[in-house]
Amino acid sequence: MAKQRPGKLTYGSSGVGGAGHLAGELFKERAGIDVLHVPYKGGGPAMTDLLGGRLDMYVGVPSTVGPHVDAGKLRALATTGAKRTSMMPNVPTVAESGYPGFEAINWYAFVAPARTPKDLLDFWNRELTKALNDPKIVAELAKDGLDPAPGTRDELAQYIERESLKWGKIVREANITAE
């Protein structure tokens, strides 16, 4: 539909430069479509306009959109992670829907000052990895649509580098600037 009506469809996000905005721009680039970004000052106003029919789509987090999907008020089209989310296991990913390699997720990392001693960093990595592999903690995080993916410090550094390159390109190509 977006290819048939370039520039006519809208997608909302919780604000300029936020995760939903960037995910929408990445999808536009990968799908070769032209849809208008409508930034809001938070997810609540965007969700209100989506539910009211003033937006065609919204890029939001599962914990926000999930209850509306469950109530039948919204239809989930796809999730943006590399794999399906535990909160919406029946919803395909964007990659599964025809855009291989697509991944746009909110992610969190534990970081410390650059001068923190290596032995302390190693200790925290071991303890955090243990906690993030604990079934009780995994279950609690899953309630909010969070799927922990603990790893090594080197893996995190490589991930941050890849993400910085990917999103830097999207920001430049979409000419996104801070408001």
C-alpha positions as CSV (number, residue, x, y, z in Angstrom):
1,M,0.0,0.0,0.0
2,A,2.9,2.4,0.8
3,K,4.4,1.8,-2.6
4,Q,1.0,2.5,-4.3
5,R,0.5,5.7,-2.3
6,P,4.0,7.3,-1.8
7,G,4.1,10.0,0.8
8,K,0.4,9.4,1.8
9,L,0.7,7.0,4.7
10,T,1.9,8.1,8.2
11,Y,3.8,6.4,11.0
12,G,4.1,7.8,14.5
13,S,6.8,7.6,17.0
14,S,7.4,8.8,20.5
15,G,9.7,11.5,19.2
16,V,12.4,12.6,16.8
17,G,15.5,10.5,17.1
18,G,14.0,7.9,19.4
19,A,14.1,4.2,18.8
20,G,10.7,4.1,17.0
21,H,11.6,6.9,14.7
22,L,14.9,5.3,13.7
23,A,13.2,1.9,13.3
24,G,10.7,3.5,11.0
25,E,13.4,5.2,8.9
26,L,15.3,1.9,8.7
27,F,12.2,0.2,7.5
28,K,11.5,2.9,4.9
29,E,15.1,2.5,3.6
30,R,14.9,-1.3,3.4
31,A,11.4,-1.4,2.0
32,G,12.0,1.4,-0.5
33,I,8.9,3.2,0.6
34,D,8.0,6.8,1.3
35,V,5.8,7.2,4.5
36,L,5.6,10.4,6.5
37,H,7.0,10.4,10.0
38,V,4.8,12.1,12.6
39,P,6.8,12.7,15.8
40,Y,5.0,12.9,19.2
41,K,6.1,14.0,22.6
42,G,5.9,10.5,24.0
43,G,4.2,7.2,23.2
44,G,0.9,8.1,24.9
45,P,-0.1,10.8,22.4
46,A,1.0,8.7,19.4
47,M,-1.0,5.7,20.7
48,T,-4.1,8.0,21.1
49,D,-3.9,9.1,17.5
50,L,-3.3,5.6,16.3
51,L,-6.3,4.3,18.1
52,G,-8.3,7.3,16.9
53,G,-7.4,6.6,13.3
54,R,-5.3,9.7,12.8
55,L,-2.1,7.6,12.1
56,D,-1.7,4.7,9.8
57,M,0.9,2.9,11.9
58,Y,3.1,3.3,15.0
59,V,6.4,1.9,15.9
60,G,6.4,1.2,19.6
61,V,7.5,-1.2,22.3
62,P,5.6,-4.5,23.0
63,S,4.7,-3.4,26.5
64,T,2.9,-0.4,25.2
65,V,1.2,-1.9,22.1
66,G,0.6,-5.4,23.5
67,P,-2.5,-4.6,25.6
68,H,-4.2,-2.9,22.6
69,V,-3.3,-5.9,20.3
70,D,-4.7,-8.3,22.9
71,A,-7.9,-6.3,23.2
72,G,-8.3,-6.4,19.4
73,K,-8.0,-2.6,19.0
74,L,-4.7,-2.9,17.0
75,R,-3.2,-5.5,14.7
76,A,0.5,-6.2,15.2
77,L,2.2,-6.4,11.8
78,A,5.7,-7.3,12.8
79,T,8.3,-7.0,15.5
80,T,11.6,-5.4,14.9
81,G,14.0,-7.8,16.6
82,A,16.2,-10.4,15.0
83,K,14.0,-13.0,16.6
84,R,10.4,-13.0,17.9
85,T,9.7,-11.5,21.2
86,S,8.5,-13.6,24.1
87,M,5.7,-11.1,24.7
88,M,4.3,-11.6,21.2
89,P,5.5,-15.0,20.1
90,N,2.9,-15.3,17.3
91,V,3.9,-12.0,15.6
92,P,6.6,-12.4,12.9
93,T,9.7,-10.3,12.7
94,V,10.2,-7.7,10.0
95,A,13.0,-10.1,8.7
96,E,10.6,-13.0,8.5
97,S,8.1,-10.7,6.7
98,G,10.5,-10.3,3.7
99,Y,13.3,-8.0,4.9
100,P,16.2,-10.3,5.9
101,G,18.7,-8.9,8.3
102,F,16.3,-6.2,9.6
103,E,16.8,-5.5,13.3
104,A,15.9,-2.5,15.3
105,I,15.6,-3.0,19.0
106,N,15.7,-0.9,22.2
107,W,18.6,-2.4,24.1
108,Y,20.3,-1.7,27.4
109,A,23.8,-2.2,28.5
110,F,25.6,-1.9,31.8
111,V,28.6,0.4,31.4
112,A,31.2,1.8,33.8
113,P,33.8,4.6,33.7
114,A,36.7,4.0,31.3
115,R,39.2,3.7,34.1
116,T,37.4,1.0,36.0
117,P,39.8,-1.9,36.8
118,K,39.5,-4.9,34.6
119,D,39.0,-7.3,37.5
120,L,36.0,-5.3,38.7
121,L,34.6,-5.2,35.1
122,D,35.0,-9.0,34.8
123,F,33.3,-9.5,38.2
124,W,30.3,-7.4,37.2
125,N,30.0,-9.1,33.9
126,R,30.0,-12.5,35.5
127,E,27.4,-11.4,38.1
128,L,25.2,-9.7,35.6
129,T,25.4,-12.6,33.3
130,K,24.3,-14.9,36.1
131,A,21.4,-12.7,37.0
132,L,20.3,-12.3,33.4
133,N,20.3,-16.1,33.0
134,D,18.2,-16.6,36.1
135,P,14.8,-18.0,35.0
136,K,12.9,-15.8,37.6
137,I,14.6,-12.6,36.3
138,V,14.1,-13.7,32.7
139,A,10.4,-14.2,33.4
140,E,10.0,-10.8,35.1
141,L,11.7,-9.0,32.2
142,A,9.6,-10.9,29.7
143,K,6.5,-9.4,31.2
144,D,7.7,-6.0,29.9
145,G,8.7,-7.4,26.5
146,L,12.4,-7.5,27.4
147,D,14.5,-10.5,26.3
148,P,17.9,-10.5,28.0
149,A,20.9,-11.4,25.9
150,P,23.9,-11.3,28.2
151,G,27.4,-11.7,26.7
152,T,31.0,-10.8,27.1
153,R,32.4,-7.3,27.3
154,D,34.0,-7.7,23.9
155,E,30.7,-8.8,22.4
156,L,29.1,-5.7,23.8
157,A,31.8,-3.5,22.4
158,Q,31.4,-5.0,19.0
159,Y,27.6,-4.7,19.2
160,I,27.9,-1.0,20.1
161,E,30.2,-0.5,17.1
162,R,27.8,-2.2,14.7
163,E,24.8,-0.3,16.0
164,S,26.7,3.0,15.9
165,L,27.5,2.5,12.2
166,K,24.0,1.3,11.3
167,W,22.2,4.1,13.0
168,G,24.7,6.8,12.1
169,K,24.0,5.9,8.4
170,I,20.2,6.1,8.9
171,V,20.4,9.4,10.8
172,R,22.6,10.9,8.0
173,E,20.5,9.6,5.2
174,A,17.1,10.6,6.7
175,N,18.7,14.0,7.7
176,I,17.5,13.6,11.3
177,T,18.6,16.4,13.6
178,A,18.0,17.1,17.3
179,E,15.1,19.4,18.0
